[in-house]
Amino acid sequence: MKNKEKIIGLLNFEGDVLKLKKVDDNEFVIYDQWDSIVEILTFDELSDFFDGNRTLIDSESNKWNWANQHHNAKVRFKKLFNYLK
């Protein structure tokens, strides 16, 4: 198996504005573009974010709802799937 990325970009607008770090199978840390922790989520809470049912607020008070983001800015599903498994 290749070395797994420790952190992946979730949303990219000329740079990653939200990044994801998998701590274990049920703990995930979301960072913003300033490397501040936005939230620490369980797998279910992370799923809620990807379903558009949870909005994250970064350290600069920007609100991020997955469903409202442009599809070209989002991490590709295959990359996300491989990271989470």
PDB file with SEQRES, HELIX, SHEET and CRYST1 records, atoms N, CA, C and O in Angstrom:
SEQRES   1 A   85  MET LYS ASN LYS GLU LYS ILE ILE GLY LEU LEU ASN PHE          
SEQRES   2 A   85  GLU GLY ASP VAL LEU LYS LEU LYS LYS VAL ASP ASP ASN          
SEQRES   3 A   85  GLU PHE VAL ILE TYR ASP GLN TRP ASP SER ILE VAL GLU          
SEQRES   4 A   85  ILE LEU THR PHE ASP GLU LEU SER ASP PHE PHE ASP GLY          
SEQRES   5 A   85  ASN ARG THR LEU ILE ASP SER GLU SER ASN LYS TRP ASN          
SEQRES   6 A   85  TRP ALA ASN GLN HIS HIS ASN ALA LYS VAL ARG PHE LYS          
SEQRES   7 A   85  LYS LEU PHE ASN TYR LEU LYS                                  
HELIX    1 AA1 PHE A   43  PHE A   50  1                                   8    
HELIX    2 AA2 TRP A   66  ASN A   68  5                                   3    
HELIX    3 AA3 HIS A   71  ALA A   73  5                                   3    
HELIX    4 AA4 PHE A   77  LEU A   84  1                                   8    
SHEET    1 AA1 4 ILE A   7  ASN A  12  0                                        
SHEET    2 AA1 4 ASP A  16  ASP A  24 -1                                        
SHEET    3 AA1 4 GLU A  27  ASP A  32 -1                                        
SHEET    4 AA1 4 ILE A  37  LEU A  41 -1                                        
SHEET    1 AA2 2 THR A  55  ILE A  57  0                                        
SHEET    2 AA2 2 LYS A  63  ASN A  65 -1                                        
CRYST1    1.000    1.000    1.000  90.00  90.00  90.00 P 1           1          
ATOM      1  N   MET A   1       0.840  -1.188   0.000  1.00  0.00           N  
ATOM      2  CA  MET A   1       0.000   0.000   0.000  1.00  0.00           C  
ATOM      3  C   MET A   1       0.886   1.253   0.000  1.00  0.00           C  
ATOM      4  O   MET A   1       1.895   1.297   0.704  1.00  0.00           O  
ATOM      5  N   LYS A   2       0.519   2.245  -0.769  1.00  0.00           N  
ATOM      6  CA  LYS A   2       1.246   3.501  -0.819  1.00  0.00           C  
ATOM      7  C   LYS A   2       1.118   4.214   0.519  1.00  0.00           C  
ATOM      8  O   LYS A   2       0.203   3.944   1.297  1.00  0.00           O  
ATOM      9  N   ASN A   3       2.055   5.137   0.775  1.00  0.00           N  
ATOM     10  CA  ASN A   3       1.931   5.950   1.973  1.00  0.00           C  
ATOM     11  C   ASN A   3       0.665   6.785   1.870  1.00  0.00           C  
ATOM     12  O   ASN A   3       0.464   7.521   0.905  1.00  0.00           O  
ATOM     13  N   LYS A   4      -0.172   6.657   2.872  1.00  0.00           N  
ATOM     14  CA  LYS A   4      -1.430   7.377   2.877  1.00  0.00           C  
ATOM     15  C   LYS A   4      -1.187   8.843   3.249  1.00  0.00           C  
ATOM     16  O   LYS A   4      -0.386   9.149   4.133  1.00  0.00           O  
ATOM     17  N   GLU A   5      -1.872   9.714   2.579  1.00  0.00           N  
ATOM     18  CA  GLU A   5      -1.774  11.125   2.914  1.00  0.00           C  
ATOM     19  C   GLU A   5      -2.280  11.337   4.333  1.00  0.00           C  
ATOM     20  O   GLU A   5      -3.271  10.735   4.745  1.00  0.00           O  
ATOM     21  N   LYS A   6      -1.596  12.193   5.073  1.00  0.00           N  
ATOM     22  CA  LYS A   6      -2.017  12.464   6.443  1.00  0.00           C  
ATOM     23  C   LYS A   6      -3.180  13.445   6.473  1.00  0.00           C  
ATOM     24  O   LYS A   6      -4.075  13.342   7.312  1.00  0.00           O  
ATOM     25  N   ILE A   7      -3.154  14.396   5.548  1.00  0.00           N  
ATOM     26  CA  ILE A   7      -4.217  15.411   5.456  1.00  0.00           C  
ATOM     27  C   ILE A   7      -4.570  15.572   3.982  1.00  0.00           C  
ATOM     28  O   ILE A   7      -3.684  15.631   3.130  1.00  0.00           O  
ATOM     29  N   ILE A   8      -5.858  15.642   3.685  1.00  0.00           N  
ATOM     30  CA  ILE A   8      -6.266  15.905   2.302  1.00  0.00           C  
ATOM     31  C   ILE A   8      -7.103  17.180   2.254  1.00  0.00           C  
ATOM     32  O   ILE A   8      -7.777  17.541   3.219  1.00  0.00           O  
ATOM     33  N   GLY A   9      -7.042  17.846   1.116  1.00  0.00           N  
ATOM     34  CA  GLY A   9      -7.870  19.022   0.902  1.00  0.00           C  
ATOM     35  C   GLY A   9      -9.286  18.601   0.563  1.00  0.00           C  
ATOM     36  O   GLY A   9      -9.494  17.706  -0.257  1.00  0.00           O  
ATOM     37  N   LEU A  10     -10.259  19.242   1.190  1.00  0.00           N  
ATOM     38  CA  LEU A  10     -11.668  18.962   0.907  1.00  0.00           C  
ATOM     39  C   LEU A  10     -12.249  19.964  -0.080  1.00  0.00           C  
ATOM     40  O   LEU A  10     -12.962  19.591  -1.012  1.00  0.00           O  
ATOM     41  N   LEU A  11     -11.940  21.228   0.130  1.00  0.00           N  
ATOM     42  CA  LEU A  11     -12.426  22.295  -0.751  1.00  0.00           C  
ATOM     43  C   LEU A  11     -11.237  23.147  -1.168  1.00  0.00           C  
ATOM     44  O   LEU A  11     -10.425  23.552  -0.336  1.00  0.00           O  
ATOM     45  N   ASN A  12     -11.144  23.412  -2.466  1.00  0.00           N  
ATOM     46  CA  ASN A  12     -10.016  24.147  -2.983  1.00  0.00           C  
ATOM     47  C   ASN A  12     -10.493  25.292  -3.866  1.00  0.00           C  
ATOM     48  O   ASN A  12     -11.103  25.076  -4.913  1.00  0.00           O  
ATOM     49  N   PHE A  13     -10.208  26.501  -3.429  1.00  0.00           N  
ATOM     50  CA  PHE A  13     -10.451  27.713  -4.211  1.00  0.00           C  
ATOM     51  C   PHE A  13      -9.105  28.428  -4.313  1.00  0.00           C  
ATOM     52  O   PHE A  13      -8.803  29.300  -3.500  1.00  0.00           O  
ATOM     53  N   GLU A  14      -8.294  28.061  -5.312  1.00  0.00           N  
ATOM     54  CA  GLU A  14      -6.932  28.565  -5.469  1.00  0.00           C  
ATOM     55  C   GLU A  14      -6.125  28.297  -4.205  1.00  0.00           C  
ATOM     56  O   GLU A  14      -5.315  29.126  -3.790  1.00  0.00           O  
ATOM     57  N   GLY A  15      -6.344  27.157  -3.606  1.00  0.00           N  
ATOM     58  CA  GLY A  15      -5.707  26.717  -2.366  1.00  0.00           C  
ATOM     59  C   GLY A  15      -6.766  26.061  -1.492  1.00  0.00           C  
ATOM     60  O   GLY A  15      -7.948  26.394  -1.575  1.00  0.00           O  
ATOM     61  N   ASP A  16      -6.335  25.136  -0.664  1.00  0.00           N  
ATOM     62  CA  ASP A  16      -7.281  24.426   0.197  1.00  0.00           C  
ATOM     63  C   ASP A  16      -7.850  25.359   1.258  1.00  0.00           C  
ATOM     64  O   ASP A  16      -7.108  25.958   2.037  1.00  0.00           O  
ATOM     65  N   VAL A  17      -9.170  25.474   1.279  1.00  0.00           N  
ATOM     66  CA  VAL A  17      -9.828  26.276   2.312  1.00  0.00           C  
ATOM     67  C   VAL A  17     -10.317  25.400   3.459  1.00  0.00           C  
ATOM     68  O   VAL A  17     -10.480  25.885   4.579  1.00  0.00           O  
ATOM     69  N   LEU A  18     -10.552  24.125   3.196  1.00  0.00           N  
ATOM     70  CA  LEU A  18     -10.859  23.143   4.240  1.00  0.00           C  
ATOM     71  C   LEU A  18     -10.037  21.895   3.974  1.00  0.00           C  
ATOM     72  O   LEU A  18      -9.934  21.427   2.840  1.00  0.00           O  
ATOM     73  N   LYS A  19      -9.446  21.361   5.055  1.00  0.00           N  
ATOM     74  CA  LYS A  19      -8.621  20.150   4.966  1.00  0.00           C  
ATOM     75  C   LYS A  19      -9.119  19.147   6.008  1.00  0.00           C  
ATOM     76  O   LYS A  19      -9.708  19.520   7.022  1.00  0.00           O  
ATOM     77  N   LEU A  20      -8.868  17.877   5.734  1.00  0.00           N  
ATOM     78  CA  LEU A  20      -9.343  16.798   6.593  1.00  0.00           C  
ATOM     79  C   LEU A  20      -8.180  15.934   7.050  1.00  0.00           C  
ATOM     80  O   LEU A  20      -7.327  15.542   6.253  1.00  0.00           O  
ATOM     81  N   LYS A  21      -8.157  15.643   8.342  1.00  0.00           N  
ATOM     82  CA  LYS A  21      -7.183  14.705   8.903  1.00  0.00           C  
ATOM     83  C   LYS A  21      -7.949  13.599   9.615  1.00  0.00           C  
ATOM     84  O   LYS A  21      -8.774  13.858  10.491  1.00  0.00           O  
ATOM     85  N   LYS A  22      -7.661  12.362   9.224  1.00  0.00           N  
ATOM     86  CA  LYS A  22      -8.275  11.206   9.867  1.00  0.00           C  
ATOM     87  C   LYS A  22      -7.396  10.808  11.052  1.00  0.00           C  
ATOM     88  O   LYS A  22      -6.236  10.433  10.877  1.00  0.00           O  
ATOM     89  N   VAL A  23      -7.959  10.893  12.256  1.00  0.00           N  
ATOM     90  CA  VAL A  23      -7.227  10.512  13.459  1.00  0.00           C  
ATOM     91  C   VAL A  23      -7.374   9.010  13.672  1.00  0.00           C  
ATOM     92  O   VAL A  23      -6.398   8.304  13.927  1.00  0.00           O  
ATOM     93  N   ASP A  24      -8.617   8.538  13.561  1.00  0.00           N  
ATOM     94  CA  ASP A  24      -8.912   7.100  13.601  1.00  0.00           C  
ATOM     95  C   ASP A  24     -10.231   6.894  12.866  1.00  0.00           C  
ATOM     96  O   ASP A  24     -10.734   7.816  12.224  1.00  0.00           O  
ATOM     97  N   ASP A  25     -10.797   5.686  12.955  1.00  0.00           N  
ATOM     98  CA  ASP A  25     -12.002   5.382  12.172  1.00  0.00           C  
ATOM     99  C   ASP A  25     -13.217   6.213  12.565  1.00  0.00           C  
ATOM    100  O   ASP A  25     -14.188   6.269  11.810  1.00  0.00           O  
ATOM    101  N   ASN A  26     -13.186   6.863  13.734  1.00  0.00           N  
ATOM    102  CA  ASN A  26     -14.349   7.638  14.165  1.00  0.00           C  
ATOM    103  C   ASN A  26     -13.973   9.030  14.674  1.00  0.00           C  
ATOM    104  O   ASN A  26     -14.743   9.646  15.411  1.00  0.00           O  
ATOM    105  N   GLU A  27     -12.806   9.525  14.292  1.00  0.00           N  
ATOM    106  CA  GLU A  27     -12.423  10.873  14.689  1.00  0.00           C  
ATOM    107  C   GLU A  27     -11.701  11.554  13.538  1.00  0.00           C  
ATOM    108  O   GLU A  27     -10.717  11.042  13.004  1.00  0.00           O  
ATOM    109  N   PHE A  28     -12.216  12.721  13.170  1.00  0.00           N  
ATOM    110  CA  PHE A  28     -11.710  13.471  12.029  1.00  0.00           C  
ATOM    111  C   PHE A  28     -11.576  14.936  12.419  1.00  0.00           C  
ATOM    112  O   PHE A  28     -12.457  15.504  13.064  1.00  0.00           O  
ATOM    113  N   VAL A  29     -10.468  15.535  12.021  1.00  0.00           N  
ATOM    114  CA  VAL A  29     -10.222  16.945  12.324  1.00  0.00           C  
ATOM    115  C   VAL A  29     -10.298  17.728  11.022  1.00  0.00           C  
ATOM    116  O   VAL A  29      -9.649  17.385  10.034  1.00  0.00           O  
ATOM    117  N   ILE A  30     -11.097  18.779  11.038  1.00  0.00           N  
ATOM    118  CA  ILE A  30     -11.211  19.687   9.897  1.00  0.00           C  
ATOM    119  C   ILE A  30     -10.396  20.936  10.223  1.00  0.00           C  
ATOM    120  O   ILE A  30     -10.571  21.549  11.276  1.00  0.00           O  
ATOM    121  N   TYR A  31      -9.494  21.308   9.293  1.00  0.00           N  
ATOM    122  CA  TYR A  31      -8.678  22.512   9.422  1.00  0.00           C  
ATOM    123  C   TYR A  31      -9.082  23.497   8.334  1.00  0.00           C  
ATOM    124  O   TYR A  31      -9.563  23.106   7.270  1.00  0.00           O  
ATOM    125  N   ASP A  32      -8.879  24.782   8.619  1.00  0.00           N  
ATOM    126  CA  ASP A  32      -9.138  25.789   7.588  1.00  0.00           C  
ATOM    127  C   ASP A  32      -7.828  26.171   6.912  1.00  0.00           C  
ATOM    128  O   ASP A  32      -6.782  25.586   7.190  1.00  0.00           O  
ATOM    129  N   GLN A  33      -7.895  27.149   6.029  1.00  0.00           N  
ATOM    130  CA  GLN A  33      -6.721  27.535   5.246  1.00  0.00           C  
ATOM    131  C   GLN A  33      -5.629  28.182   6.091  1.00  0.00           C  
ATOM    132  O   GLN A  33      -4.497  28.330   5.631  1.00  0.00           O  
ATOM    133  N   TRP A  34      -5.957  28.567   7.316  1.00  0.00           N  
ATOM    134  CA  TRP A  34      -4.979  29.147   8.228  1.00  0.00           C  
ATOM    135  C   TRP A  34      -4.467  28.090   9.223  1.00  0.00           C  
ATOM    136  O   TRP A  34      -3.801  28.418  10.205  1.00  0.00           O  
ATOM    137  N   ASP A  35      -4.791  26.819   8.949  1.00  0.00           N  
ATOM    138  CA  ASP A  35      -4.396  25.675   9.776  1.00  0.00           C  
ATOM    139  C   ASP A  35      -4.971  25.713  11.185  1.00  0.00           C  
ATOM    140  O   ASP A  35      -4.423  25.103  12.104  1.00  0.00           O  
ATOM    141  N   SER A  36      -6.068  26.427  11.348  1.00  0.00           N  
ATOM    142  CA  SER A  36      -6.792  26.403  12.622  1.00  0.00           C  
ATOM    143  C   SER A  36      -7.794  25.255  12.592  1.00  0.00           C  
ATOM    144  O   SER A  36      -8.372  24.946  11.550  1.00  0.00           O  
ATOM    145  N   ILE A  37      -7.990  24.631  13.740  1.00  0.00           N  
ATOM    146  CA  ILE A  37      -8.987  23.562  13.814  1.00  0.00           C  
ATOM    147  C   ILE A  37     -10.366  24.188  13.725  1.00  0.00           C  
ATOM    148  O   ILE A  37     -10.708  25.083  14.498  1.00  0.00           O  
ATOM    149  N   VAL A  38     -11.155  23.706  12.771  1.00  0.00           N  
ATOM    150  CA  VAL A  38     -12.532  24.164  12.601  1.00  0.00           C  
ATOM    151  C   VAL A  38     -13.448  23.332  13.498  1.00  0.00           C  
ATOM    152  O   VAL A  38     -14.235  23.880  14.269  1.00  0.00           O  
ATOM    153  N   GLU A  39     -13.341  22.012  13.392  1.00  0.00           N  
ATOM    154  CA  GLU A  39     -14.118  21.103  14.227  1.00  0.00           C  
ATOM    155  C   GLU A  39     -13.450  19.743  14.269  1.00  0.00           C  
ATOM    156  O   GLU A  39     -12.701  19.365  13.368  1.00  0.00           O  
ATOM    157  N   ILE A  40     -13.736  19.020  15.333  1.00  0.00           N  
ATOM    158  CA  ILE A  40     -13.369  17.613  15.444  1.00  0.00           C  
ATOM    159  C   ILE A  40     -14.676  16.843  15.371  1.00  0.00           C  
ATOM    160  O   ILE A  40     -15.574  17.037  16.190  1.00  0.00           O  
ATOM    161  N   LEU A  41     -14.769  15.968  14.380  1.00  0.00           N  
ATOM    162  CA  LEU A  41     -16.039  15.301  14.081  1.00  0.00           C  
ATOM    163  C   LEU A  41     -15.923  13.785  14.189  1.00  0.00           C  
ATOM    164  O   LEU A  41     -14.861  13.203  13.969  1.00  0.00           O  
ATOM    165  N   THR A  42     -17.047  13.168  14.534  1.00  0.00           N  
ATOM    166  CA  THR A  42     -17.160  11.718  14.425  1.00  0.00           C  
ATOM    167  C   THR A  42     -17.463  11.379  12.971  1.00  0.00           C  
ATOM    168  O   THR A  42     -17.718  12.271  12.163  1.00  0.00           O  
ATOM    169  N   PHE A  43     -17.435  10.098  12.639  1.00  0.00           N  
ATOM    170  CA  PHE A  43     -17.752   9.701  11.271  1.00  0.00           C  
ATOM    171  C   PHE A  43     -19.171  10.143  10.899  1.00  0.00           C  
ATOM    172  O   PHE A  43     -19.389  10.640   9.794  1.00  0.00           O  
ATOM    173  N   ASP A  44     -20.138   9.969  11.810  1.00  0.00           N  
ATOM    174  CA  ASP A  44     -21.522  10.377  11.524  1.00  0.00           C  
ATOM    175  C   ASP A  44     -21.632  11.878  11.310  1.00  0.00           C  
ATOM    176  O   ASP A  44     -22.361  12.323  10.423  1.00  0.00           O  
ATOM    177  N   GLU A  45     -20.922  12.661  12.106  1.00  0.00           N  
ATOM    178  CA  GLU A  45     -20.946  14.116  11.938  1.00  0.00           C  
ATOM    179  C   GLU A  45     -20.290  14.525  10.616  1.00  0.00           C  
ATOM    180  O   GLU A  45     -20.762  15.441   9.943  1.00  0.00           O  
ATOM    181  N   LEU A  46     -19.208  13.848  10.251  1.00  0.00           N  
ATOM    182  CA  LEU A  46     -18.559  14.114   8.967  1.00  0.00           C  
ATOM    183  C   LEU A  46     -19.503  13.762   7.818  1.00  0.00           C  
ATOM    184  O   LEU A  46     -19.576  14.490   6.828  1.00  0.00           O  
ATOM    185  N   SER A  47     -20.216  12.664   7.947  1.00  0.00           N  
ATOM    186  CA  SER A  47     -21.205  12.276   6.932  1.00  0.00           C  
ATOM    187  C   SER A  47     -22.294  13.328   6.809  1.00  0.00           C  
ATOM    188  O   SER A  47     -22.733  13.641   5.702  1.00  0.00           O  
ATOM    189  N   ASP A  48     -22.735  13.877   7.940  1.00  0.00           N  
ATOM    190  CA  ASP A  48     -23.730  14.954   7.904  1.00  0.00           C  
ATOM    191  C   ASP A  48     -23.214  16.146   7.119  1.00  0.00           C  
ATOM    192  O   ASP A  48     -23.966  16.770   6.371  1.00  0.00           O  
ATOM    193  N   PHE A  49     -21.932  16.469   7.284  1.00  0.00           N  
ATOM    194  CA  PHE A  49     -21.341  17.570   6.528  1.00  0.00           C  
ATOM    195  C   PHE A  49     -21.383  17.277   5.033  1.00  0.00           C  
ATOM    196  O   PHE A  49     -21.788  18.132   4.245  1.00  0.00           O  
ATOM    197  N   PHE A  50     -20.968  16.075   4.636  1.00  0.00           N  
ATOM    198  CA  PHE A  50     -20.971  15.724   3.217  1.00  0.00           C  
ATOM    199  C   PHE A  50     -22.382  15.618   2.645  1.00  0.00           C  
ATOM    200  O   PHE A  50     -22.572  15.792   1.441  1.00  0.00           O  
ATOM    201  N   ASP A  51     -23.360  15.339   3.480  1.00  0.00           N  
ATOM    202  CA  ASP A  51     -24.761  15.305   3.036  1.00  0.00           C  
ATOM    203  C   ASP A  51     -25.365  16.700   2.941  1.00  0.00           C  
ATOM    204  O   ASP A  51     -26.482  16.856   2.448  1.00  0.00           O  
ATOM    205  N   GLY A  52     -24.644  17.711   3.406  1.00  0.00           N  
ATOM    206  CA  GLY A  52     -25.152  19.085   3.380  1.00  0.00           C  
ATOM    207  C   GLY A  52     -26.001  19.427   4.583  1.00  0.00           C  
ATOM    208  O   GLY A  52     -26.666  20.463   4.590  1.00  0.00           O  
ATOM    209  N   ASN A  53     -25.998  18.581   5.607  1.00  0.00           N  
ATOM    210  CA  ASN A  53     -26.818  18.790   6.798  1.00  0.00           C  
ATOM    211  C   ASN A  53     -26.051  19.435   7.948  1.00  0.00           C  
ATOM    212  O   ASN A  53     -26.596  19.603   9.039  1.00  0.00           O  
ATOM    213  N   ARG A  54     -24.822  19.789   7.717  1.00  0.00           N  
ATOM    214  CA  ARG A  54     -23.998  20.413   8.757  1.00  0.00           C  
ATOM    215  C   ARG A  54     -23.151  21.493   8.103  1.00  0.00           C  
ATOM    216  O   ARG A  54     -22.499  21.241   7.090  1.00  0.00           O  
ATOM    217  N   THR A  55     -23.157  22.678   8.665  1.00  0.00           N  
ATOM    218  CA  THR A  55     -22.355  23.792   8.175  1.00  0.00           C  
ATOM    219  C   THR A  55     -21.186  23.994   9.130  1.00  0.00           C  
ATOM    220  O   THR A  55     -21.364  24.001  10.348  1.00  0.00           O  
ATOM    221  N   LEU A  56     -20.002  24.156   8.575  1.00  0.00           N  
ATOM    222  CA  LEU A  56     -18.807  24.411   9.374  1.00  0.00           C  
ATOM    223  C   LEU A  56     -18.450  25.888   9.269  1.00  0.00           C  
ATOM    224  O   LEU A  56     -18.631  26.509   8.222  1.00  0.00           O  
ATOM    225  N   ILE A  57     -17.941  26.442  10.362  1.00  0.00           N  
ATOM    226  CA  ILE A  57     -17.538  27.848  10.396  1.00  0.00           C  
ATOM    227  C   ILE A  57     -16.051  27.894  10.721  1.00  0.00           C  
ATOM    228  O   ILE A  57     -15.622  27.401  11.764  1.00  0.00           O  
ATOM    229  N   ASP A  58     -15.268  28.488   9.825  1.00  0.00           N  
ATOM    230  CA  ASP A  58     -13.819  28.519  10.010  1.00  0.00           C  
ATOM    231  C   ASP A  58     -13.400  29.640  10.954  1.00  0.00           C  
ATOM    232  O   ASP A  58     -14.243  30.352  11.500  1.00  0.00           O  
ATOM    233  N   SER A  59     -12.089  29.791  11.142  1.00  0.00           N  
ATOM    234  CA  SER A  59     -11.556  30.758  12.108  1.00  0.00           C  
ATOM    235  C   SER A  59     -11.775  32.213  11.692  1.00  0.00           C  
ATOM    236  O   SER A  59     -11.607  33.124  12.503  1.00  0.00           O  
ATOM    237  N   GLU A  60     -12.146  32.429  10.437  1.00  0.00           N  
ATOM    238  CA  GLU A  60     -12.447  33.779   9.950  1.00  0.00           C  
ATOM    239  C   GLU A  60     -13.950  33.996   9.793  1.00  0.00           C  
ATOM    240  O   GLU A  60     -14.383  34.955   9.155  1.00  0.00           O  
ATOM    241  N   SER A  61     -14.746  33.088  10.385  1.00  0.00           N  
ATOM    242  CA  SER A  61     -16.215  33.140  10.374  1.00  0.00           C  
ATOM    243  C   SER A  61     -16.841  32.869   9.012  1.00  0.00           C  
ATOM    244  O   SER A  61     -18.009  33.192   8.794  1.00  0.00           O  
ATOM    245  N   ASN A  62     -16.077  32.279   8.089  1.00  0.00           N  
ATOM    246  CA  ASN A  62     -16.654  31.848   6.813  1.00  0.00           C  
ATOM    247  C   ASN A  62     -17.463  30.586   7.058  1.00  0.00           C  
ATOM    248  O   ASN A  62     -17.024  29.687   7.775  1.00  0.00           O  
ATOM    249  N   LYS A  63     -18.642  30.525   6.462  1.00  0.00           N  
ATOM    250  CA  LYS A  63     -19.509  29.361   6.605  1.00  0.00           C  
ATOM    251  C   LYS A  63     -19.351  28.453   5.389  1.00  0.00           C  
ATOM    252  O   LYS A  63     -19.374  28.905   4.244  1.00  0.00           O  
ATOM    253  N   TRP A  64     -19.188  27.152   5.671  1.00  0.00           N  
ATOM    254  CA  TRP A  64     -18.980  26.168   4.618  1.00  0.00           C  
ATOM    255  C   TRP A  64     -20.014  25.070   4.714  1.00  0.00           C  
ATOM    256  O   TRP A  64     -20.043  24.307   5.680  1.00  0.00           O  
ATOM    257  N   ASN A  65     -20.865  24.995   3.700  1.00  0.00           N  
ATOM    258  CA  ASN A  65     -21.836  23.911   3.593  1.00  0.00           C  
ATOM    259  C   ASN A  65     -21.517  23.160   2.306  1.00  0.00           C  
ATOM    260  O   ASN A  65     -21.531  23.739   1.220  1.00  0.00           O  
ATOM    261  N   TRP A  66     -21.230  21.867   2.437  1.00  0.00           N  
ATOM    262  CA  TRP A  66     -20.777  21.047   1.312  1.00  0.00           C  
ATOM    263  C   TRP A  66     -21.722  21.133   0.119  1.00  0.00           C  
ATOM    264  O   TRP A  66     -21.274  21.254  -1.020  1.00  0.00           O  
ATOM    265  N   ALA A  67     -23.011  21.073   0.372  1.00  0.00           N  
ATOM    266  CA  ALA A  67     -24.001  21.061  -0.710  1.00  0.00           C  
ATOM    267  C   ALA A  67     -23.979  22.358  -1.519  1.00  0.00           C  
ATOM    268  O   ALA A  67     -24.378  22.364  -2.684  1.00  0.00           O  
ATOM    269  N   ASN A  68     -23.522  23.443  -0.922  1.00  0.00           N  
ATOM    270  CA  ASN A  68     -23.534  24.747  -1.590  1.00  0.00           C  
ATOM    271  C   ASN A  68     -22.241  25.064  -2.335  1.00  0.00           C  
ATOM    272  O   ASN A  68     -22.123  26.127  -2.945  1.00  0.00           O  
ATOM    273  N   GLN A  69     -21.274  24.156  -2.291  1.00  0.00           N  
ATOM    274  CA  GLN A  69     -19.980  24.430  -2.917  1.00  0.00           C  
ATOM    275  C   GLN A  69     -19.950  23.937  -4.367  1.00  0.00           C  
ATOM    276  O   GLN A  69     -20.599  22.951  -4.718  1.00  0.00           O  
ATOM    277  N   HIS A  70     -19.194  24.634  -5.186  1.00  0.00           N  
ATOM    278  CA  HIS A  70     -19.061  24.269  -6.592  1.00  0.00           C  
ATOM    279  C   HIS A  70     -18.394  22.897  -6.700  1.00  0.00           C  
ATOM    280  O   HIS A  70     -17.436  22.608  -5.982  1.00  0.00           O  
ATOM    281  N   HIS A  71     -18.902  22.060  -7.593  1.00  0.00           N  
ATOM    282  CA  HIS A  71     -18.388  20.690  -7.695  1.00  0.00           C  
ATOM    283  C   HIS A  71     -16.902  20.642  -8.069  1.00  0.00           C  
ATOM    284  O   HIS A  71     -16.206  19.703  -7.685  1.00  0.00           O  
ATOM    285  N   ASN A  72     -16.412  21.626  -8.804  1.00  0.00           N  
ATOM    286  CA  ASN A  72     -14.991  21.630  -9.176  1.00  0.00           C  
ATOM    287  C   ASN A  72     -14.079  21.966  -8.001  1.00  0.00           C  
ATOM    288  O   ASN A  72     -12.880  21.693  -8.054  1.00  0.00           O  
ATOM    289  N   ALA A  73     -14.632  22.552  -6.944  1.00  0.00           N  
ATOM    290  CA  ALA A  73     -13.834  22.904  -5.769  1.00  0.00           C  
ATOM    291  C   ALA A  73     -13.714  21.735  -4.793  1.00  0.00           C  
ATOM    292  O   ALA A  73     -12.832  21.723  -3.934  1.00  0.00           O  
ATOM    293  N   LYS A  74     -14.591  20.770  -4.927  1.00  0.00           N  
ATOM    294  CA  LYS A  74     -14.644  19.647  -3.983  1.00  0.00           C  
ATOM    295  C   LYS A  74     -13.617  18.576  -4.334  1.00  0.00           C  
ATOM    296  O   LYS A  74     -13.308  18.343  -5.502  1.00  0.00           O  
ATOM    297  N   VAL A  75     -13.093  17.929  -3.288  1.00  0.00           N  
ATOM    298  CA  VAL A  75     -12.203  16.797  -3.486  1.00  0.00           C  
ATOM    299  C   VAL A  75     -12.948  15.741  -4.307  1.00  0.00           C  
ATOM    300  O   VAL A  75     -14.158  15.574  -4.158  1.00  0.00           O  
ATOM    301  N   ARG A  76     -12.238  15.048  -5.153  1.00  0.00           N  
ATOM    302  CA  ARG A  76     -12.854  13.986  -5.957  1.00  0.00           C  
ATOM    303  C   ARG A  76     -13.280  12.840  -5.056  1.00  0.00           C  
ATOM    304  O   ARG A  76     -12.574  12.480  -4.114  1.00  0.00           O  
ATOM    305  N   PHE A  77     -14.445  12.268  -5.356  1.00  0.00           N  
ATOM    306  CA  PHE A  77     -15.018  11.225  -4.512  1.00  0.00           C  
ATOM    307  C   PHE A  77     -14.062  10.053  -4.324  1.00  0.00           C  
ATOM    308  O   PHE A  77     -13.926   9.546  -3.211  1.00  0.00           O  
ATOM    309  N   LYS A  78     -13.403   9.618  -5.386  1.00  0.00           N  
ATOM    310  CA  LYS A  78     -12.504   8.466  -5.293  1.00  0.00           C  
ATOM    311  C   LYS A  78     -11.360   8.743  -4.314  1.00  0.00           C  
ATOM    312  O   LYS A  78     -10.993   7.874  -3.522  1.00  0.00           O  
ATOM    313  N   LYS A  79     -10.805   9.940  -4.370  1.00  0.00           N  
ATOM    314  CA  LYS A  79      -9.726  10.298  -3.451  1.00  0.00           C  
ATOM    315  C   LYS A  79     -10.234  10.319  -2.009  1.00  0.00           C  
ATOM    316  O   LYS A  79      -9.559   9.831  -1.103  1.00  0.00           O  
ATOM    317  N   LEU A  80     -11.423  10.885  -1.800  1.00  0.00           N  
ATOM    318  CA  LEU A  80     -12.014  10.931  -0.467  1.00  0.00           C  
ATOM    319  C   LEU A  80     -12.317   9.525   0.040  1.00  0.00           C  
ATOM    320  O   LEU A  80     -12.015   9.193   1.186  1.00  0.00           O  
ATOM    321  N   PHE A  81     -12.909   8.709  -0.810  1.00  0.00           N  
ATOM    322  CA  PHE A  81     -13.248   7.329  -0.447  1.00  0.00           C  
ATOM    323  C   PHE A  81     -11.988   6.560  -0.039  1.00  0.00           C  
ATOM    324  O   PHE A  81     -11.973   5.900   1.000  1.00  0.00           O  
ATOM    325  N   ASN A  82     -10.951   6.643  -0.840  1.00  0.00           N  
ATOM    326  CA  ASN A  82      -9.707   5.938  -0.537  1.00  0.00           C  
ATOM    327  C   ASN A  82      -9.072   6.452   0.755  1.00  0.00           C  
ATOM    328  O   ASN A  82      -8.464   5.678   1.495  1.00  0.00           O  
ATOM    329  N   TYR A  83      -9.204   7.726   1.026  1.00  0.00           N  
ATOM    330  CA  TYR A  83      -8.647   8.303   2.253  1.00  0.00           C  
ATOM    331  C   TYR A  83      -9.410   7.798   3.476  1.00  0.00           C  
ATOM    332  O   TYR A  83      -8.802   7.494   4.502  1.00  0.00           O  
ATOM    333  N   LEU A  84     -10.718   7.709   3.376  1.00  0.00           N  
ATOM    334  CA  LEU A  84     -11.546   7.337   4.526  1.00  0.00           C  
ATOM    335  C   LEU A  84     -11.519   5.848   4.837  1.00  0.00           C  
ATOM    336  O   LEU A  84     -11.765   5.450   5.976  1.00  0.00           O  
ATOM    337  N   LYS A  85     -11.223   5.021   3.843  1.00  0.00           N  
ATOM    338  CA  LYS A  85     -11.293   3.572   4.092  1.00  0.00           C  
ATOM    339  C   LYS A  85     -10.098   3.040   4.860  1.00  0.00           C  
ATOM    340  O   LYS A  85     -10.026   1.843   5.138  1.00  0.00           O  
TER     341      LYS A  85                                                      
END                                                                             
